[in-house]
Structure formats: C-alpha cells, structure tokens
Amino acid sequence: MKKAQIQTMETIAVLFIFFILIGLGLIFYGSYQKGKVNTKLVEIQSSKSIRLAQTVLNLPELASTRKGVSGSYVVDELKIESLKYVIVNNQELRYGLYQQKFGNSKIVVKKIYPTAQEWKIYDNPIEEIKSQYSFFIPISIYDPLNLPSGKYSFGLLEVTNYG
C-alpha cells in the first residue's frame, strides 16, 4: 500500500512539473508573439505616415509649378497659406475631403532656412492617443512673390500619424 502511494505521489509531482514547464513555455511564446505584433504595428503605422507624406506632397493644392513644370518635393508658400486658410475656415471641406484623405494625423510644414516659419496645415488627433509616428521629408519652399524669379527656401514636411 505504501509503495502505491509513493508511485502516485511521484506521478502527480511529474505531472505538476510538466504543467509548470508548459505554462512557462506558453508565457514566453506569448511575450515573443506580442513583441512581433507590436513591431508589425509600428511598421504599418510608419508606412501609413510615409504614404500620407507622399499624398501631401502630390496634392495639387500645394505643388509648386513654375511655367507649367512641377518640381519634386517643392511646395508653394502661397499655396501652403491658402490651404491652411481653407482647412481652418471651411469645415465642410475639412471634415469631408481632407479628413477622408488625412484621417487622424497632423501635417506641419516648417521653413528652416533662411528664416524660420511654421504652418500647421492639418491637425486631427484622436481622443486617446495610444501611439504616434512622425515622418519627415526635406522640401524646398518656393516663394513666388520674391521677384523677378521667386525665391527658394529649405524646409521640412512633418507628418504625424496618430494610432
């Protein structure tokens, strides 16, 4: 009778250790998968920011054209101010067209050189910001009012995507 009880206790101890090892394995596997999912979410959010930055740079509302030829990564200073004015003052366009294009994001154009200036074109954060990813693109800002042929400044397009 005593030998049978000892074998039963040994079996229970082995099963207990076995289940503890399985539990630890599941915990480590779960944390590994969570890290992979978080990495993938950051990757998706960064690609959204990149696509949004490309969308902003290709907007006809911002693109600078000089004698019918548009330059890459060149935005018109007057068009920046006009677009900002339209988005701020025309709620129909802001919550219709531009919210559909830009979603929950912030778009800022910064003039860095020779003078510093900043235009917050669009800002639509979500109630509870869990994450945000910013993407920066160096741009040229063309000022057509500087006659005779205009003036170029160095700037930065900052796109922040809220998640």
GROMACS elastic network, one bead per residue, 0.5 to 0.9 nm:
[ bonds ]
;  ai    aj funct       b0    kb
    1     4     6  0.53193   500
    1     5     6  0.64662   500
    1     6     6  0.88567   500
    2     5     6  0.51771   500
    2     6     6  0.63003   500
    2     7     6  0.87680   500
    3     6     6  0.51590   500
    3     7     6  0.62914   500
    3     8     6  0.86777   500
    4     7     6  0.51645   500
    4     8     6  0.61782   500
    4     9     6  0.86481   500
    5     8     6  0.50600   500
    5     9     6  0.61628   500
    5    10     6  0.85966   500
    6     9     6  0.50863   500
    6    10     6  0.61504   500
    6    11     6  0.86290   500
    7    10     6  0.50071   500
    7    11     6  0.61558   500
    7    12     6  0.86334   500
    8    11     6  0.50818   500
    8    12     6  0.62112   500
    8    13     6  0.86213   500
    9    12     6  0.50717   500
    9    13     6  0.61090   500
    9    14     6  0.85926   500
   10    13     6  0.50554   500
   10    14     6  0.61214   500
   10    15     6  0.85605   500
   11    14     6  0.51417   500
   11    15     6  0.61369   500
   11    16     6  0.85154   500
   12    15     6  0.50902   500
   12    16     6  0.60121   500
   12    17     6  0.86380   500
   13    17     6  0.61986   500
   13    18     6  0.84734   500
   14    17     6  0.52181   500
   14    18     6  0.60399   500
   14    19     6  0.86608   500
   15    19     6  0.61277   500
   15    20     6  0.85381   500
   16    19     6  0.52667   500
   16    20     6  0.62227   500
   16    21     6  0.87202   500
   17    20     6  0.50167   500
   17    21     6  0.62068   500
   17    22     6  0.86480   500
   18    21     6  0.52015   500
   18    22     6  0.62757   500
   18    23     6  0.86524   500
   19    23     6  0.60390   500
   19    24     6  0.85818   500
   20    23     6  0.50229   500
   20    24     6  0.61905   500
   20    25     6  0.85476   500
   21    24     6  0.51369   500
   21    25     6  0.61020   500
   21    26     6  0.86179   500
   22    25     6  0.50421   500
   22    26     6  0.62066   500
   22    27     6  0.86903   500
   23    26     6  0.51118   500
   23    27     6  0.62410   500
   23    28     6  0.87451   500
   24    27     6  0.50391   500
   24    28     6  0.62371   500
   24    29     6  0.85087   500
   25    28     6  0.52439   500
   25    29     6  0.60437   500
   25    30     6  0.84711   500
   26    29     6  0.50222   500
   26    30     6  0.59145   500
   26    31     6  0.85569   500
   27    30     6  0.51163   500
   27    31     6  0.62564   500
   27    32     6  0.86171   500
   28    31     6  0.52208   500
   28    32     6  0.61555   500
   28    33     6  0.86435   500
   29    32     6  0.50522   500
   29    33     6  0.61625   500
   29    34     6  0.85567   500
   30    33     6  0.51245   500
   30    34     6  0.60709   500
   30    35     6  0.86412   500
   31    35     6  0.62388   500
   31    36     6  0.86926   500
   32    35     6  0.52127   500
   32    36     6  0.63877   500
   32    37     6  0.87724   500
   33    37     6  0.61361   500
   33    38     6  0.85821   500
   34    37     6  0.50758   500
   34    38     6  0.61412   500
   34    39     6  0.85680   500
   35    38     6  0.51271   500
   35    39     6  0.61509   500
   35    40     6  0.86043   500
   36    39     6  0.50955   500
   36    40     6  0.61907   500
   36    41     6  0.86588   500
   37    40     6  0.50357   500
   37    41     6  0.61471   500
   37    42     6  0.86969   500
   38    41     6  0.50198   500
   38    42     6  0.62694   500
   38    43     6  0.85778   500
   39    42     6  0.52197   500
   39    43     6  0.62187   500
   39    44     6  0.87000   500
   40    44     6  0.61383   500
   40    45     6  0.85668   500
   41    44     6  0.50604   500
   41    45     6  0.60770   500
   41    46     6  0.85044   500
   42    45     6  0.50693   500
   42    46     6  0.60238   500
   42    47     6  0.85293   500
   42   131     6  0.88236   500
   42   133     6  0.79114   500
   43    46     6  0.51771   500
   43    47     6  0.62001   500
   43    48     6  0.86322   500
   44    47     6  0.51531   500
   44    48     6  0.62096   500
   44    49     6  0.87337   500
   45    48     6  0.50133   500
   45    49     6  0.63160   500
   45    50     6  0.87124   500
   45   132     6  0.80261   500
   45   133     6  0.66548   500
   45   161     6  0.71309   500
   45   162     6  0.83591   500
   45   163     6  0.74855   500
   46    49     6  0.50308   500
   46    50     6  0.62318   500
   46    51     6  0.86553   500
   46   133     6  0.61293   500
   46   134     6  0.76373   500
   46   135     6  0.74723   500
   46   161     6  0.79840   500
   47    51     6  0.61151   500
   47    52     6  0.84426   500
   48    51     6  0.51244   500
   48    52     6  0.60302   500
   48    53     6  0.85524   500
   48   161     6  0.73503   500
   49    53     6  0.60922   500
   49    54     6  0.86108   500
   49   105     6  0.85791   500
   49   133     6  0.70249   500
   49   134     6  0.68579   500
   49   135     6  0.61012   500
   49   159     6  0.63493   500
   49   160     6  0.66118   500
   49   161     6  0.56146   500
   50    53     6  0.50881   500
   50    54     6  0.62852   500
   50    55     6  0.86258   500
   50   134     6  0.89579   500
   50   135     6  0.65194   500
   50   136     6  0.87558   500
   50   159     6  0.80848   500
   51    54     6  0.50718   500
   51    55     6  0.61546   500
   51    56     6  0.86750   500
   52    56     6  0.61916   500
   52    57     6  0.86431   500
   52   101     6  0.81252   500
   52   102     6  0.67577   500
   52   105     6  0.88999   500
   52   159     6  0.72988   500
   52   161     6  0.83669   500
   53    56     6  0.50824   500
   53    57     6  0.62026   500
   53    58     6  0.86348   500
   53   107     6  0.84372   500
   53   135     6  0.74871   500
   53   136     6  0.81609   500
   53   137     6  0.77855   500
   53   157     6  0.77107   500
   53   158     6  0.78812   500
   53   159     6  0.60369   500
   54    57     6  0.51204   500
   54    58     6  0.61842   500
   54    59     6  0.87148   500
   55    58     6  0.52043   500
   55    59     6  0.62929   500
   55   101     6  0.81773   500
   55   102     6  0.86125   500
   56    59     6  0.53010   500
   56    60     6  0.89149   500
   56    61     6  0.89295   500
   56    62     6  0.76937   500
   56    63     6  0.89973   500
   56   102     6  0.85278   500
   56   107     6  0.84124   500
   56   157     6  0.89785   500
   56   159     6  0.88753   500
   57    60     6  0.84215   500
   57    62     6  0.70311   500
   57    63     6  0.67932   500
   57    72     6  0.83502   500
   57    73     6  0.64548   500
   57    74     6  0.79453   500
   57    75     6  0.75124   500
   57   157     6  0.86330   500
   58    61     6  0.85193   500
   58    62     6  0.75687   500
   58    63     6  0.65134   500
   58    72     6  0.88884   500
   58    73     6  0.85799   500
   59    62     6  0.55494   500
   59    63     6  0.61277   500
   60    63     6  0.51204   500
   60    64     6  0.81916   500
   61    64     6  0.87694   500
   61    76     6  0.88856   500
   61    79     6  0.62033   500
   61    80     6  0.77672   500
   61    82     6  0.83514   500
   61    83     6  0.65705   500
   62    74     6  0.84477   500
   62    75     6  0.53483   500
   62    76     6  0.59041   500
   62    77     6  0.81200   500
   62    78     6  0.85659   500
   62    79     6  0.52553   500
   62    80     6  0.59060   500
   62    82     6  0.89153   500
   62    83     6  0.74533   500
   63    70     6  0.69195   500
   63    71     6  0.79190   500
   63    72     6  0.85639   500
   63    73     6  0.81279   500
   63    74     6  0.63968   500
   63    76     6  0.61380   500
   63    79     6  0.77838   500
   64    69     6  0.83057   500
   64    70     6  0.57739   500
   64    71     6  0.67882   500
   64    72     6  0.88435   500
   64    73     6  0.88279   500
   64    74     6  0.57596   500
   64    77     6  0.84443   500
   64    79     6  0.80504   500
   64   141     6  0.83467   500
   64   142     6  0.69413   500
   65    68     6  0.54549   500
   65    69     6  0.52182   500
   65    71     6  0.69708   500
   65    74     6  0.85463   500
   65    75     6  0.84935   500
   65    76     6  0.79154   500
   66    69     6  0.53549   500
   66    70     6  0.64027   500
   66    71     6  0.82952   500
   66   144     6  0.89078   500
   67    70     6  0.83886   500
   70    74     6  0.77039   500
   71    74     6  0.54927   500
   71    75     6  0.83755   500
   72    75     6  0.86295   500
   72   139     6  0.84856   500
   72   140     6  0.87872   500
   73   137     6  0.83275   500
   73   138     6  0.75803   500
   73   139     6  0.50231   500
   73   140     6  0.62824   500
   73   141     6  0.85726   500
   74   139     6  0.57782   500
   74   141     6  0.57459   500
   74   142     6  0.67797   500
   74   152     6  0.89580   500
   75    78     6  0.89173   500
   75    79     6  0.75965   500
   75    80     6  0.74418   500
   75   139     6  0.73436   500
   75   140     6  0.64010   500
   75   141     6  0.50855   500
   75   142     6  0.60917   500
   75   143     6  0.89333   500
   76    79     6  0.51844   500
   76    80     6  0.62608   500
   76    81     6  0.88690   500
   76   140     6  0.85849   500
   76   141     6  0.57737   500
   76   143     6  0.62528   500
   76   144     6  0.75497   500
   77    80     6  0.50498   500
   77    81     6  0.64386   500
   77    82     6  0.86383   500
   77   141     6  0.60187   500
   77   142     6  0.57897   500
   77   143     6  0.53443   500
   77   144     6  0.77248   500
   78    81     6  0.52287   500
   78    82     6  0.61172   500
   78    83     6  0.85856   500
   78   142     6  0.84996   500
   78   143     6  0.70276   500
   78   144     6  0.77059   500
   78   145     6  0.85499   500
   79    83     6  0.59089   500
   79    84     6  0.83740   500
   80    83     6  0.52488   500
   80    84     6  0.61389   500
   80    85     6  0.85766   500
   80   109     6  0.80859   500
   80   119     6  0.75041   500
   80   121     6  0.74441   500
   81    84     6  0.51600   500
   81    85     6  0.61504   500
   81    86     6  0.86621   500
   81   119     6  0.74916   500
   81   121     6  0.82032   500
   82    85     6  0.50602   500
   82    86     6  0.61530   500
   82    87     6  0.86370   500
   83    86     6  0.50490   500
   83    87     6  0.60908   500
   83    88     6  0.84904   500
   83   121     6  0.69935   500
   84    87     6  0.52579   500
   84    88     6  0.60949   500
   84    89     6  0.84927   500
   84   119     6  0.74864   500
   84   120     6  0.72014   500
   84   122     6  0.72533   500
   85    88     6  0.52615   500
   85    89     6  0.59452   500
   85    90     6  0.80807   500
   85   121     6  0.83479   500
   86    89     6  0.53082   500
   86    90     6  0.54269   500
   86    91     6  0.84911   500
   86    93     6  0.78048   500
   86    94     6  0.79869   500
   87    90     6  0.55783   500
   87    91     6  0.69000   500
   87    92     6  0.88255   500
   87    93     6  0.66672   500
   87    94     6  0.51185   500
   87    95     6  0.88403   500
   87    98     6  0.78058   500
   87   121     6  0.73500   500
   87   122     6  0.71461   500
   88    91     6  0.69989   500
   88    94     6  0.73047   500
   88   121     6  0.82780   500
   88   122     6  0.81748   500
   89    92     6  0.89785   500
   89    93     6  0.89734   500
   89    94     6  0.83833   500
   90    93     6  0.55930   500
   90    94     6  0.62196   500
   90    95     6  0.87505   500
   91    95     6  0.59016   500
   91    96     6  0.80054   500
   92    95     6  0.55670   500
   92    96     6  0.57463   500
   92    97     6  0.79961   500
   93    97     6  0.53016   500
   93    98     6  0.62772   500
   93    99     6  0.81941   500
   94    97     6  0.62588   500
   94    98     6  0.50760   500
   94    99     6  0.59613   500
   94   100     6  0.88110   500
   94   122     6  0.86317   500
   95    98     6  0.63367   500
   95    99     6  0.51030   500
   95   100     6  0.75203   500
   96    99     6  0.57743   500
   96   100     6  0.62030   500
   96   101     6  0.88356   500
   97   100     6  0.52685   500
   97   101     6  0.63524   500
   97   102     6  0.87029   500
   98   102     6  0.57754   500
   98   103     6  0.75959   500
   98   122     6  0.84916   500
   99   102     6  0.51658   500
   99   104     6  0.75305   500
   99   124     6  0.79526   500
  100   103     6  0.56552   500
  102   105     6  0.62427   500
  102   106     6  0.82558   500
  102   107     6  0.86354   500
  102   122     6  0.82046   500
  102   124     6  0.85386   500
  102   161     6  0.88619   500
  103   124     6  0.71670   500
  103   125     6  0.87796   500
  103   161     6  0.84287   500
  103   162     6  0.88656   500
  104   123     6  0.75876   500
  104   124     6  0.50319   500
  104   125     6  0.52915   500
  104   126     6  0.61843   500
  104   160     6  0.87583   500
  104   161     6  0.64175   500
  104   162     6  0.56868   500
  104   163     6  0.77459   500
  105   122     6  0.74505   500
  105   123     6  0.59014   500
  105   124     6  0.54622   500
  105   125     6  0.59832   500
  105   126     6  0.84431   500
  105   132     6  0.87641   500
  105   159     6  0.71055   500
  105   160     6  0.54273   500
  105   162     6  0.54987   500
  105   163     6  0.88143   500
  106   120     6  0.76656   500
  106   121     6  0.77230   500
  106   122     6  0.54026   500
  106   124     6  0.62371   500
  106   125     6  0.72240   500
  106   134     6  0.89667   500
  106   158     6  0.79324   500
  106   159     6  0.58145   500
  106   160     6  0.50347   500
  106   161     6  0.66111   500
  106   162     6  0.80395   500
  107   119     6  0.85779   500
  107   120     6  0.61237   500
  107   121     6  0.55652   500
  107   122     6  0.50738   500
  107   123     6  0.64055   500
  107   157     6  0.74102   500
  107   158     6  0.58799   500
  107   160     6  0.65292   500
  107   161     6  0.88233   500
  108   118     6  0.70530   500
  108   119     6  0.56562   500
  108   121     6  0.56862   500
  108   122     6  0.71434   500
  108   123     6  0.84959   500
  108   156     6  0.82519   500
  108   157     6  0.60134   500
  108   158     6  0.51466   500
  108   159     6  0.65449   500
  108   160     6  0.85513   500
  109   117     6  0.84550   500
  109   118     6  0.58459   500
  109   119     6  0.52260   500
  109   120     6  0.64918   500
  109   121     6  0.72885   500
  109   139     6  0.89745   500
  109   155     6  0.71151   500
  109   156     6  0.58736   500
  109   158     6  0.62494   500
  109   159     6  0.87464   500
  110   116     6  0.72747   500
  110   117     6  0.58070   500
  110   119     6  0.63418   500
  110   120     6  0.84917   500
  110   154     6  0.86975   500
  110   155     6  0.53476   500
  110   156     6  0.51067   500
  110   157     6  0.63946   500
  110   158     6  0.77391   500
  111   114     6  0.80096   500
  111   115     6  0.67705   500
  111   116     6  0.52136   500
  111   118     6  0.60662   500
  111   119     6  0.84875   500
  111   139     6  0.89393   500
  111   140     6  0.86236   500
  111   141     6  0.72698   500
  111   153     6  0.68507   500
  111   154     6  0.61031   500
  111   156     6  0.64893   500
  111   157     6  0.89031   500
  112   115     6  0.60017   500
  112   117     6  0.68593   500
  112   118     6  0.85662   500
  112   153     6  0.75203   500
  112   154     6  0.57240   500
  112   155     6  0.50445   500
  112   156     6  0.72030   500
  113   116     6  0.62461   500
  113   117     6  0.89645   500
  113   153     6  0.58049   500
  113   154     6  0.51165   500
  113   155     6  0.68674   500
  114   153     6  0.64138   500
  114   154     6  0.73355   500
  115   153     6  0.81748   500
  116   155     6  0.88407   500
  120   123     6  0.72137   500
  124   162     6  0.86993   500
  125   128     6  0.83410   500
  125   129     6  0.73660   500
  125   161     6  0.85706   500
  125   162     6  0.64033   500
  125   163     6  0.89376   500
  126   129     6  0.59389   500
  126   162     6  0.69220   500
  126   163     6  0.77623   500
  128   163     6  0.86665   500
  129   132     6  0.71951   500
  129   162     6  0.63854   500
  129   163     6  0.61744   500
  130   162     6  0.76467   500
  130   163     6  0.57861   500
  131   161     6  0.84454   500
  131   162     6  0.60209   500
  132   160     6  0.64833   500
  132   161     6  0.55157   500
  132   163     6  0.57406   500
  133   159     6  0.82021   500
  133   160     6  0.54890   500
  133   161     6  0.53508   500
  133   162     6  0.67323   500
  133   163     6  0.81754   500
  134   158     6  0.67007   500
  134   159     6  0.55061   500
  134   161     6  0.63350   500
  134   162     6  0.88235   500
  135   157     6  0.80893   500
  135   158     6  0.58003   500
  135   159     6  0.52348   500
  135   160     6  0.63470   500
  135   161     6  0.83890   500
  136   156     6  0.65206   500
  136   157     6  0.55542   500
  136   159     6  0.64452   500
  136   160     6  0.87471   500
  137   155     6  0.85613   500
  137   156     6  0.56472   500
  137   157     6  0.51104   500
  137   158     6  0.66956   500
  137   159     6  0.85610   500
  138   154     6  0.75084   500
  138   155     6  0.58866   500
  138   157     6  0.62850   500
  138   158     6  0.88880   500
  139   153     6  0.85488   500
  139   154     6  0.62813   500
  139   155     6  0.50819   500
  139   156     6  0.54343   500
  139   157     6  0.66348   500
  140   152     6  0.62843   500
  140   153     6  0.56686   500
  140   155     6  0.56696   500
  140   156     6  0.79678   500
  141   151     6  0.82246   500
  141   152     6  0.55120   500
  141   153     6  0.50085   500
  141   154     6  0.61714   500
  141   155     6  0.62330   500
  141   156     6  0.89196   500
  142   150     6  0.68519   500
  142   151     6  0.57861   500
  142   153     6  0.64549   500
  142   154     6  0.89881   500
  143   146     6  0.61337   500
  143   150     6  0.55338   500
  143   151     6  0.51556   500
  143   152     6  0.62192   500
  143   153     6  0.78434   500
  144   147     6  0.70166   500
  144   148     6  0.86490   500
  144   149     6  0.71486   500
  144   151     6  0.66097   500
  144   152     6  0.87358   500
  145   148     6  0.83417   500
  145   149     6  0.85215   500
  145   150     6  0.60970   500
  145   151     6  0.79546   500
  146   149     6  0.68738   500
  146   151     6  0.57024   500
  147   150     6  0.52431   500
  147   151     6  0.78644   500
  148   151     6  0.89537   500
